[in-house]
Amino acid sequence: MSLRSIVKSATGQDVHVCQSCNDCDIGSYADMDIPLSSLIQLVMLNDEEALQCRTLWSDSVMEAARGACKRGLDLYAMMIALREESLRRAGR
């Protein structure tokens, strides 16, 4: 199952709503290795890096992601779905 499908199944949202406007790039955090806009692009490309990046596991980024998308994409819910998938694939 693609990462896009996993996010859609878990959240009811399609990441293709993203228009790559970069409004979700909320600044820089010490535990952030890629911006949220790049995380969304990785999901759309079904790139496994989305499940391994530090950004995904940053609680401060997750909190800042709430409401960051001006088009209504719930980035917090997307990150939760990706975290769960990463743990599932790791067998945890």
PELIN-V506356 format. One record per pair of residues at least 6 apart in sequence whose ideal C-beta (glycine too) atoms are under 7 Angstrom apart, sorted by the first residue. I is the first residue (numbers start at 1). J is the second residue. D is the distance in whole Angstrom. If there is no record, write none. Layout:
# PELIN-V506356
i:I j:J d:D
i:I j:J d:D
This chain:
# PELIN-V506356
i:2 j:46 d:5
i:3 j:43 d:5
i:3 j:46 d:5
i:3 j:50 d:6
i:4 j:15 d:6
i:4 j:43 d:6
i:4 j:44 d:6
i:4 j:46 d:7
i:6 j:81 d:6
i:6 j:85 d:5
i:7 j:13 d:7
i:7 j:15 d:6
i:7 j:43 d:6
i:7 j:78 d:5
i:7 j:81 d:5
i:7 j:82 d:7
i:8 j:14 d:5
i:10 j:81 d:4
i:11 j:74 d:6
i:11 j:77 d:4
i:11 j:78 d:6
i:11 j:81 d:6
i:13 j:73 d:6
i:13 j:74 d:6
i:13 j:78 d:7
i:15 j:40 d:6
i:15 j:43 d:5
i:15 j:44 d:6
i:15 j:73 d:7
i:15 j:78 d:7
i:16 j:44 d:7
i:17 j:71 d:6
i:17 j:73 d:5
i:18 j:40 d:5
i:18 j:73 d:6
i:19 j:71 d:7
i:20 j:37 d:7
i:22 j:37 d:5
i:23 j:69 d:7
i:23 j:70 d:5
i:24 j:36 d:4
i:24 j:37 d:6
i:24 j:68 d:4
i:24 j:69 d:5
i:24 j:75 d:6
i:25 j:35 d:4
i:25 j:36 d:6
i:25 j:37 d:5
i:26 j:36 d:6
i:26 j:64 d:5
i:26 j:65 d:7
i:26 j:68 d:5
i:29 j:58 d:6
i:29 j:60 d:5
i:29 j:61 d:5
i:31 j:54 d:6
i:31 j:58 d:4
i:31 j:60 d:7
i:32 j:54 d:7
i:32 j:55 d:5
i:32 j:58 d:6
i:32 j:61 d:5
i:33 j:53 d:5
i:33 j:54 d:4
i:33 j:55 d:6
i:34 j:53 d:5
i:34 j:55 d:5
i:36 j:65 d:6
i:36 j:68 d:6
i:36 j:75 d:6
i:39 j:50 d:6
i:39 j:53 d:7
i:39 j:55 d:6
i:39 j:56 d:7
i:42 j:49 d:5
i:42 j:50 d:4
i:43 j:50 d:5
i:50 j:56 d:7
i:50 j:82 d:6
i:51 j:82 d:6
i:51 j:85 d:6
i:51 j:86 d:4
i:51 j:89 d:7
i:55 j:61 d:6
i:56 j:79 d:6
i:56 j:82 d:6
i:56 j:83 d:6
i:56 j:86 d:7
i:62 j:76 d:6
i:62 j:79 d:5
i:65 j:75 d:4
i:65 j:76 d:5
i:65 j:79 d:6
i:66 j:76 d:5
i:68 j:75 d:6
i:69 j:75 d:6
